[in-house]
Amino acid sequence: MDGNLNMIGYGLAAVGPGIGIGLIFAAYINGVARQPEAQSRLQSIAILGFALAEALAIIGIALAFVL
């Protein structure tokens, strides 16, 4: 029963990074639409934000398997 509860907890915890990634790319698209010349600068910031938000999900699944 413990393993099943861990996976349910991870599923709920994965919602946060999913929403965060959506907001990051929504802001990126909005920024590029307003200032197309800033695309290269905004793209690097968006990719960094994506990597950090995805790291939270990866840490969460690692903890779900360990605990």
HTML snippet that shows the backbone in 3Dmol.js (N, CA, C, O; Angstrom):
<script src="https://3Dmol.org/build/3Dmol-min.js"></script>
<div id="view" style="width:600px;height:400px;position:relative"></div>
<script>
const pdb = `
ATOM      1  N   MET A   1       0.817  -1.202   0.000  1.00  0.00           N
ATOM      2  CA  MET A   1       0.000   0.000   0.000  1.00  0.00           C
ATOM      3  C   MET A   1       0.856   1.261   0.000  1.00  0.00           C
ATOM      4  O   MET A   1       0.452   2.286  -0.548  1.00  0.00           O
ATOM      5  N   ASP A   2       2.025   1.191   0.605  1.00  0.00           N
ATOM      6  CA  ASP A   2       2.873   2.381   0.672  1.00  0.00           C
ATOM      7  C   ASP A   2       3.331   2.841  -0.700  1.00  0.00           C
ATOM      8  O   ASP A   2       3.357   4.040  -0.979  1.00  0.00           O
ATOM      9  N   GLY A   3       3.694   1.893  -1.562  1.00  0.00           N
ATOM     10  CA  GLY A   3       4.147   2.262  -2.899  1.00  0.00           C
ATOM     11  C   GLY A   3       3.068   2.950  -3.704  1.00  0.00           C
ATOM     12  O   GLY A   3       3.343   3.893  -4.445  1.00  0.00           O
ATOM     13  N   ASN A   4       1.840   2.481  -3.561  1.00  0.00           N
ATOM     14  CA  ASN A   4       0.739   3.099  -4.290  1.00  0.00           C
ATOM     15  C   ASN A   4       0.494   4.527  -3.813  1.00  0.00           C
ATOM     16  O   ASN A   4       0.220   5.418  -4.616  1.00  0.00           O
ATOM     17  N   LEU A   5       0.592   4.735  -2.524  1.00  0.00           N
ATOM     18  CA  LEU A   5       0.402   6.086  -1.991  1.00  0.00           C
ATOM     19  C   LEU A   5       1.526   7.022  -2.435  1.00  0.00           C
ATOM     20  O   LEU A   5       1.296   8.210  -2.660  1.00  0.00           O
ATOM     21  N   ASN A   6       2.738   6.485  -2.558  1.00  0.00           N
ATOM     22  CA  ASN A   6       3.848   7.311  -3.048  1.00  0.00           C
ATOM     23  C   ASN A   6       3.592   7.788  -4.471  1.00  0.00           C
ATOM     24  O   ASN A   6       3.856   8.945  -4.797  1.00  0.00           O
ATOM     25  N   MET A   7       3.083   6.909  -5.311  1.00  0.00           N
ATOM     26  CA  MET A   7       2.838   7.286  -6.700  1.00  0.00           C
ATOM     27  C   MET A   7       1.663   8.252  -6.812  1.00  0.00           C
ATOM     28  O   MET A   7       1.676   9.139  -7.666  1.00  0.00           O
ATOM     29  N   ILE A   8       0.654   8.097  -5.970  1.00  0.00           N
ATOM     30  CA  ILE A   8      -0.451   9.065  -5.964  1.00  0.00           C
ATOM     31  C   ILE A   8       0.067  10.432  -5.527  1.00  0.00           C
ATOM     32  O   ILE A   8      -0.305  11.456  -6.099  1.00  0.00           O
ATOM     33  N   GLY A   9       0.923  10.442  -4.516  1.00  0.00           N
ATOM     34  CA  GLY A   9       1.521  11.697  -4.059  1.00  0.00           C
ATOM     35  C   GLY A   9       2.380  12.343  -5.131  1.00  0.00           C
ATOM     36  O   GLY A   9       2.367  13.563  -5.293  1.00  0.00           O
ATOM     37  N   TYR A  10       3.130  11.521  -5.866  1.00  0.00           N
ATOM     38  CA  TYR A  10       3.945  12.077  -6.942  1.00  0.00           C
ATOM     39  C   TYR A  10       3.071  12.641  -8.050  1.00  0.00           C
ATOM     40  O   TYR A  10       3.373  13.692  -8.616  1.00  0.00           O
ATOM     41  N   GLY A  11       1.992  11.940  -8.357  1.00  0.00           N
ATOM     42  CA  GLY A  11       1.084  12.437  -9.390  1.00  0.00           C
ATOM     43  C   GLY A  11       0.520  13.795  -9.033  1.00  0.00           C
ATOM     44  O   GLY A  11       0.400  14.672  -9.888  1.00  0.00           O
ATOM     45  N   LEU A  12       0.178  13.967  -7.777  1.00  0.00           N
ATOM     46  CA  LEU A  12      -0.315  15.272  -7.330  1.00  0.00           C
ATOM     47  C   LEU A  12       0.790  16.315  -7.317  1.00  0.00           C
ATOM     48  O   LEU A  12       0.555  17.481  -7.634  1.00  0.00           O
ATOM     49  N   ALA A  13       2.002  15.893  -6.948  1.00  0.00           N
ATOM     50  CA  ALA A  13       3.121  16.833  -6.895  1.00  0.00           C
ATOM     51  C   ALA A  13       3.595  17.244  -8.287  1.00  0.00           C
ATOM     52  O   ALA A  13       4.185  18.313  -8.442  1.00  0.00           O
ATOM     53  N   ALA A  14       3.349  16.422  -9.290  1.00  0.00           N
ATOM     54  CA  ALA A  14       3.783  16.736 -10.654  1.00  0.00           C
ATOM     55  C   ALA A  14       2.914  17.818 -11.290  1.00  0.00           C
ATOM     56  O   ALA A  14       3.277  18.368 -12.330  1.00  0.00           O
ATOM     57  N   VAL A  15       1.793  18.124 -10.687  1.00  0.00           N
ATOM     58  CA  VAL A  15       0.921  19.170 -11.227  1.00  0.00           C
ATOM     59  C   VAL A  15       1.620  20.533 -11.158  1.00  0.00           C
ATOM     60  O   VAL A  15       1.500  21.341 -12.079  1.00  0.00           O
ATOM     61  N   GLY A  16       2.344  20.784 -10.074  1.00  0.00           N
ATOM     62  CA  GLY A  16       3.035  22.068  -9.891  1.00  0.00           C
ATOM     63  C   GLY A  16       4.038  22.371 -10.991  1.00  0.00           C
ATOM     64  O   GLY A  16       3.940  23.417 -11.633  1.00  0.00           O
ATOM     65  N   PRO A  17       5.016  21.470 -11.231  1.00  0.00           N
ATOM     66  CA  PRO A  17       5.952  21.730 -12.336  1.00  0.00           C
ATOM     67  C   PRO A  17       5.263  21.799 -13.696  1.00  0.00           C
ATOM     68  O   PRO A  17       5.708  22.538 -14.574  1.00  0.00           O
ATOM     69  N   GLY A  18       4.180  21.037 -13.882  1.00  0.00           N
ATOM     70  CA  GLY A  18       3.458  21.099 -15.149  1.00  0.00           C
ATOM     71  C   GLY A  18       2.847  22.466 -15.384  1.00  0.00           C
ATOM     72  O   GLY A  18       2.929  23.012 -16.483  1.00  0.00           O
ATOM     73  N   ILE A  19       2.238  23.013 -14.351  1.00  0.00           N
ATOM     74  CA  ILE A  19       1.670  24.361 -14.455  1.00  0.00           C
ATOM     75  C   ILE A  19       2.781  25.391 -14.638  1.00  0.00           C
ATOM     76  O   ILE A  19       2.641  26.335 -15.415  1.00  0.00           O
ATOM     77  N   GLY A  20       3.882  25.200 -13.918  1.00  0.00           N
ATOM     78  CA  GLY A  20       5.006  26.128 -14.030  1.00  0.00           C
ATOM     79  C   GLY A  20       5.593  26.169 -15.433  1.00  0.00           C
ATOM     80  O   GLY A  20       5.905  27.243 -15.947  1.00  0.00           O
ATOM     81  N   ILE A  21       5.743  25.004 -16.053  1.00  0.00           N
ATOM     82  CA  ILE A  21       6.279  24.946 -17.411  1.00  0.00           C
ATOM     83  C   ILE A  21       5.326  25.628 -18.383  1.00  0.00           C
ATOM     84  O   ILE A  21       5.756  26.342 -19.289  1.00  0.00           O
ATOM     85  N   GLY A  22       4.038  25.406 -18.189  1.00  0.00           N
ATOM     86  CA  GLY A  22       3.054  26.076 -19.044  1.00  0.00           C
ATOM     87  C   GLY A  22       3.126  27.584 -18.924  1.00  0.00           C
ATOM     88  O   GLY A  22       3.046  28.294 -19.926  1.00  0.00           O
ATOM     89  N   LEU A  23       3.276  28.078 -17.705  1.00  0.00           N
ATOM     90  CA  LEU A  23       3.382  29.529 -17.503  1.00  0.00           C
ATOM     91  C   LEU A  23       4.671  30.098 -18.080  1.00  0.00           C
ATOM     92  O   LEU A  23       4.681  31.207 -18.614  1.00  0.00           O
ATOM     93  N   ILE A  24       5.760  29.336 -17.972  1.00  0.00           N
ATOM     94  CA  ILE A  24       7.043  29.795 -18.517  1.00  0.00           C
ATOM     95  C   ILE A  24       6.940  29.993 -20.022  1.00  0.00           C
ATOM     96  O   ILE A  24       7.343  31.034 -20.540  1.00  0.00           O
ATOM     97  N   PHE A  25       6.401  28.997 -20.731  1.00  0.00           N
ATOM     98  CA  PHE A  25       6.328  29.107 -22.178  1.00  0.00           C
ATOM     99  C   PHE A  25       5.229  30.060 -22.639  1.00  0.00           C
ATOM    100  O   PHE A  25       5.324  30.630 -23.727  1.00  0.00           O
ATOM    101  N   ALA A  26       4.192  30.239 -21.828  1.00  0.00           N
ATOM    102  CA  ALA A  26       3.184  31.254 -22.165  1.00  0.00           C
ATOM    103  C   ALA A  26       3.805  32.646 -22.105  1.00  0.00           C
ATOM    104  O   ALA A  26       3.548  33.488 -22.966  1.00  0.00           O
ATOM    105  N   ALA A  27       4.623  32.878 -21.082  1.00  0.00           N
ATOM    106  CA  ALA A  27       5.302  34.171 -20.970  1.00  0.00           C
ATOM    107  C   ALA A  27       6.321  34.353 -22.095  1.00  0.00           C
ATOM    108  O   ALA A  27       6.499  35.461 -22.603  1.00  0.00           O
ATOM    109  N   TYR A  28       6.988  33.269 -22.481  1.00  0.00           N
ATOM    110  CA  TYR A  28       7.959  33.339 -23.583  1.00  0.00           C
ATOM    111  C   TYR A  28       7.264  33.706 -24.901  1.00  0.00           C
ATOM    112  O   TYR A  28       7.732  34.579 -25.632  1.00  0.00           O
ATOM    113  N   ILE A  29       6.163  33.045 -25.192  1.00  0.00           N
ATOM    114  CA  ILE A  29       5.427  33.336 -26.426  1.00  0.00           C
ATOM    115  C   ILE A  29       4.899  34.757 -26.413  1.00  0.00           C
ATOM    116  O   ILE A  29       4.946  35.450 -27.430  1.00  0.00           O
ATOM    117  N   ASN A  30       4.399  35.195 -25.271  1.00  0.00           N
ATOM    118  CA  ASN A  30       3.898  36.560 -25.139  1.00  0.00           C
ATOM    119  C   ASN A  30       5.026  37.579 -25.344  1.00  0.00           C
ATOM    120  O   ASN A  30       4.837  38.593 -26.016  1.00  0.00           O
ATOM    121  N   GLY A  31       6.187  37.305 -24.765  1.00  0.00           N
ATOM    122  CA  GLY A  31       7.324  38.216 -24.914  1.00  0.00           C
ATOM    123  C   GLY A  31       7.831  38.305 -26.339  1.00  0.00           C
ATOM    124  O   GLY A  31       8.160  39.388 -26.823  1.00  0.00           O
ATOM    125  N   VAL A  32       7.893  37.161 -27.013  1.00  0.00           N
ATOM    126  CA  VAL A  32       8.358  37.157 -28.408  1.00  0.00           C
ATOM    127  C   VAL A  32       7.338  37.831 -29.314  1.00  0.00           C
ATOM    128  O   VAL A  32       7.712  38.486 -30.287  1.00  0.00           O
ATOM    129  N   ALA A  33       6.055  37.677 -29.006  1.00  0.00           N
ATOM    130  CA  ALA A  33       5.033  38.341 -29.812  1.00  0.00           C
ATOM    131  C   ALA A  33       5.119  39.854 -29.667  1.00  0.00           C
ATOM    132  O   ALA A  33       4.845  40.589 -30.616  1.00  0.00           O
ATOM    133  N   ARG A  34       5.497  40.318 -28.485  1.00  0.00           N
ATOM    134  CA  ARG A  34       5.603  41.764 -28.267  1.00  0.00           C
ATOM    135  C   ARG A  34       6.915  42.338 -28.806  1.00  0.00           C
ATOM    136  O   ARG A  34       6.933  43.436 -29.362  1.00  0.00           O
ATOM    137  N   GLN A  35       8.019  41.586 -28.640  1.00  0.00           N
ATOM    138  CA  GLN A  35       9.327  42.059 -29.095  1.00  0.00           C
ATOM    139  C   GLN A  35      10.066  40.927 -29.804  1.00  0.00           C
ATOM    140  O   GLN A  35      10.840  40.208 -29.173  1.00  0.00           O
ATOM    141  N   PRO A  36       9.843  40.763 -31.085  1.00  0.00           N
ATOM    142  CA  PRO A  36      10.493  39.660 -31.809  1.00  0.00           C
ATOM    143  C   PRO A  36      12.018  39.742 -31.799  1.00  0.00           C
ATOM    144  O   PRO A  36      12.689  38.715 -31.907  1.00  0.00           O
ATOM    145  N   GLU A  37      12.570  40.935 -31.674  1.00  0.00           N
ATOM    146  CA  GLU A  37      14.030  41.059 -31.698  1.00  0.00           C
ATOM    147  C   GLU A  37      14.679  40.524 -30.424  1.00  0.00           C
ATOM    148  O   GLU A  37      15.892  40.315 -30.403  1.00  0.00           O
ATOM    149  N   ALA A  38      13.906  40.298 -29.366  1.00  0.00           N
ATOM    150  CA  ALA A  38      14.443  39.776 -28.106  1.00  0.00           C
ATOM    151  C   ALA A  38      14.291  38.260 -28.008  1.00  0.00           C
ATOM    152  O   ALA A  38      14.421  37.701 -26.919  1.00  0.00           O
ATOM    153  N   GLN A  39      14.020  37.591 -29.113  1.00  0.00           N
ATOM    154  CA  GLN A  39      13.744  36.157 -29.083  1.00  0.00           C
ATOM    155  C   GLN A  39      14.918  35.352 -28.537  1.00  0.00           C
ATOM    156  O   GLN A  39      14.708  34.459 -27.716  1.00  0.00           O
ATOM    157  N   SER A  40      16.133  35.634 -28.961  1.00  0.00           N
ATOM    158  CA  SER A  40      17.277  34.828 -28.528  1.00  0.00           C
ATOM    159  C   SER A  40      17.509  34.962 -27.022  1.00  0.00           C
ATOM    160  O   SER A  40      17.821  33.977 -26.352  1.00  0.00           O
ATOM    161  N   ARG A  41      17.361  36.165 -26.494  1.00  0.00           N
ATOM    162  CA  ARG A  41      17.540  36.356 -25.047  1.00  0.00           C
ATOM    163  C   ARG A  41      16.418  35.678 -24.266  1.00  0.00           C
ATOM    164  O   ARG A  41      16.671  35.029 -23.251  1.00  0.00           O
ATOM    165  N   LEU A  42      15.192  35.826 -24.731  1.00  0.00           N
ATOM    166  CA  LEU A  42      14.058  35.214 -24.036  1.00  0.00           C
ATOM    167  C   LEU A  42      14.091  33.691 -24.131  1.00  0.00           C
ATOM    168  O   LEU A  42      13.667  33.000 -23.205  1.00  0.00           O
ATOM    169  N   GLN A  43      14.592  33.170 -25.248  1.00  0.00           N
ATOM    170  CA  GLN A  43      14.630  31.720 -25.421  1.00  0.00           C
ATOM    171  C   GLN A  43      15.571  31.071 -24.405  1.00  0.00           C
ATOM    172  O   GLN A  43      15.246  30.032 -23.831  1.00  0.00           O
ATOM    173  N   SER A  44      16.719  31.674 -24.189  1.00  0.00           N
ATOM    174  CA  SER A  44      17.652  31.091 -23.218  1.00  0.00           C
ATOM    175  C   SER A  44      17.080  31.141 -21.806  1.00  0.00           C
ATOM    176  O   SER A  44      17.282  30.207 -21.031  1.00  0.00           O
ATOM    177  N   ILE A  45      16.381  32.196 -21.462  1.00  0.00           N
ATOM    178  CA  ILE A  45      15.764  32.293 -20.142  1.00  0.00           C
ATOM    179  C   ILE A  45      14.640  31.273 -20.003  1.00  0.00           C
ATOM    180  O   ILE A  45      14.484  30.663 -18.945  1.00  0.00           O
ATOM    181  N   ALA A  46      13.853  31.084 -21.066  1.00  0.00           N
ATOM    182  CA  ALA A  46      12.748  30.117 -21.028  1.00  0.00           C
ATOM    183  C   ALA A  46      13.277  28.691 -20.889  1.00  0.00           C
ATOM    184  O   ALA A  46      12.701  27.894 -20.148  1.00  0.00           O
ATOM    185  N   ILE A  47      14.343  28.362 -21.578  1.00  0.00           N
ATOM    186  CA  ILE A  47      14.910  27.018 -21.483  1.00  0.00           C
ATOM    187  C   ILE A  47      15.489  26.779 -20.096  1.00  0.00           C
ATOM    188  O   ILE A  47      15.356  25.679 -19.559  1.00  0.00           O
ATOM    189  N   LEU A  48      16.123  27.773 -19.511  1.00  0.00           N
ATOM    190  CA  LEU A  48      16.637  27.649 -18.152  1.00  0.00           C
ATOM    191  C   LEU A  48      15.492  27.448 -17.155  1.00  0.00           C
ATOM    192  O   LEU A  48      15.589  26.608 -16.260  1.00  0.00           O
ATOM    193  N   GLY A  49      14.428  28.202 -17.304  1.00  0.00           N
ATOM    194  CA  GLY A  49      13.262  28.038 -16.434  1.00  0.00           C
ATOM    195  C   GLY A  49      12.628  26.679 -16.597  1.00  0.00           C
ATOM    196  O   GLY A  49      12.204  26.069 -15.615  1.00  0.00           O
ATOM    197  N   PHE A  50      12.557  26.186 -17.837  1.00  0.00           N
ATOM    198  CA  PHE A  50      12.021  24.850 -18.087  1.00  0.00           C
ATOM    199  C   PHE A  50      12.868  23.794 -17.394  1.00  0.00           C
ATOM    200  O   PHE A  50      12.332  22.877 -16.771  1.00  0.00           O
ATOM    201  N   ALA A  51      14.175  23.916 -17.497  1.00  0.00           N
ATOM    202  CA  ALA A  51      15.067  22.926 -16.882  1.00  0.00           C
ATOM    203  C   ALA A  51      14.919  22.922 -15.363  1.00  0.00           C
ATOM    204  O   ALA A  51      14.903  21.857 -14.746  1.00  0.00           O
ATOM    205  N   LEU A  52      14.813  24.094 -14.763  1.00  0.00           N
ATOM    206  CA  LEU A  52      14.658  24.156 -13.311  1.00  0.00           C
ATOM    207  C   LEU A  52      13.314  23.597 -12.860  1.00  0.00           C
ATOM    208  O   LEU A  52      13.246  22.901 -11.847  1.00  0.00           O
ATOM    209  N   ALA A  53      12.253  23.888 -13.590  1.00  0.00           N
ATOM    210  CA  ALA A  53      10.941  23.362 -13.230  1.00  0.00           C
ATOM    211  C   ALA A  53      10.884  21.852 -13.442  1.00  0.00           C
ATOM    212  O   ALA A  53      10.267  21.142 -12.649  1.00  0.00           O
ATOM    213  N   GLU A  54      11.509  21.362 -14.483  1.00  0.00           N
ATOM    214  CA  GLU A  54      11.516  19.924 -14.740  1.00  0.00           C
ATOM    215  C   GLU A  54      12.371  19.199 -13.710  1.00  0.00           C
ATOM    216  O   GLU A  54      12.089  18.049 -13.374  1.00  0.00           O
ATOM    217  N   ALA A  55      13.405  19.850 -13.208  1.00  0.00           N
ATOM    218  CA  ALA A  55      14.233  19.235 -12.162  1.00  0.00           C
ATOM    219  C   ALA A  55      13.401  18.950 -10.918  1.00  0.00           C
ATOM    220  O   ALA A  55      13.635  17.950 -10.240  1.00  0.00           O
ATOM    221  N   LEU A  56      12.436  19.809 -10.608  1.00  0.00           N
ATOM    222  CA  LEU A  56      11.571  19.551  -9.465  1.00  0.00           C
ATOM    223  C   LEU A  56      10.777  18.268  -9.663  1.00  0.00           C
ATOM    224  O   LEU A  56      10.615  17.492  -8.721  1.00  0.00           O
ATOM    225  N   ALA A  57      10.285  18.037 -10.862  1.00  0.00           N
ATOM    226  CA  ALA A  57       9.527  16.824 -11.143  1.00  0.00           C
ATOM    227  C   ALA A  57      10.427  15.592 -11.069  1.00  0.00           C
ATOM    228  O   ALA A  57      10.003  14.546 -10.578  1.00  0.00           O
ATOM    229  N   ILE A  58      11.648  15.706 -11.547  1.00  0.00           N
ATOM    230  CA  ILE A  58      12.576  14.571 -11.510  1.00  0.00           C
ATOM    231  C   ILE A  58      12.960  14.246 -10.072  1.00  0.00           C
ATOM    232  O   ILE A  58      13.037  13.075  -9.701  1.00  0.00           O
ATOM    233  N   ILE A  59      13.199  15.262  -9.267  1.00  0.00           N
ATOM    234  CA  ILE A  59      13.495  15.036  -7.848  1.00  0.00           C
ATOM    235  C   ILE A  59      12.288  14.397  -7.161  1.00  0.00           C
ATOM    236  O   ILE A  59      12.442  13.521  -6.310  1.00  0.00           O
ATOM    237  N   GLY A  60      11.096  14.840  -7.533  1.00  0.00           N
ATOM    238  CA  GLY A  60       9.887  14.272  -6.941  1.00  0.00           C
ATOM    239  C   GLY A  60       9.719  12.798  -7.244  1.00  0.00           C
ATOM    240  O   GLY A  60       9.348  12.031  -6.355  1.00  0.00           O
ATOM    241  N   ILE A  61       9.982  12.375  -8.481  1.00  0.00           N
ATOM    242  CA  ILE A  61       9.823  10.952  -8.805  1.00  0.00           C
ATOM    243  C   ILE A  61      10.927  10.125  -8.151  1.00  0.00           C
ATOM    244  O   ILE A  61      10.696   8.974  -7.782  1.00  0.00           O
ATOM    245  N   ALA A  62      12.113  10.693  -8.003  1.00  0.00           N
ATOM    246  CA  ALA A  62      13.172   9.979  -7.305  1.00  0.00           C
ATOM    247  C   ALA A  62      12.791   9.757  -5.840  1.00  0.00           C
ATOM    248  O   ALA A  62      12.995   8.672  -5.295  1.00  0.00           O
ATOM    249  N   LEU A  63      12.247  10.776  -5.221  1.00  0.00           N
ATOM    250  CA  LEU A  63      11.814  10.631  -3.822  1.00  0.00           C
ATOM    251  C   LEU A  63      10.637   9.670  -3.695  1.00  0.00           C
ATOM    252  O   LEU A  63      10.523   8.964  -2.692  1.00  0.00           O
ATOM    253  N   ALA A  64       9.765   9.634  -4.693  1.00  0.00           N
ATOM    254  CA  ALA A  64       8.628   8.708  -4.644  1.00  0.00           C
ATOM    255  C   ALA A  64       9.117   7.263  -4.672  1.00  0.00           C
ATOM    256  O   ALA A  64       8.532   6.403  -4.015  1.00  0.00           O
ATOM    257  N   PHE A  65      10.183   6.985  -5.423  1.00  0.00           N
ATOM    258  CA  PHE A  65      10.702   5.610  -5.466  1.00  0.00           C
ATOM    259  C   PHE A  65      11.531   5.280  -4.232  1.00  0.00           C
ATOM    260  O   PHE A  65      11.539   4.136  -3.777  1.00  0.00           O
ATOM    261  N   VAL A  66      12.224   6.270  -3.689  1.00  0.00           N
ATOM    262  CA  VAL A  66      13.087   6.020  -2.530  1.00  0.00           C
ATOM    263  C   VAL A  66      12.276   5.854  -1.253  1.00  0.00           C
ATOM    264  O   VAL A  66      12.546   4.963  -0.447  1.00  0.00           O
ATOM    265  N   LEU A  67      11.297   6.704  -1.076  1.00  0.00           N
ATOM    266  CA  LEU A  67      10.540   6.675   0.177  1.00  0.00           C
ATOM    267  C   LEU A  67       9.436   5.690   0.153  1.00  0.00           C
ATOM    268  O   LEU A  67       8.711   5.551   1.137  1.00  0.00           O
TER     269      LEU A  67
END
`;
const viewer = $3Dmol.createViewer("view");
viewer.addModel(pdb, "pdb");
viewer.setStyle({}, {cartoon: {color: "spectrum"}});
viewer.zoomTo();
viewer.render();
</script>
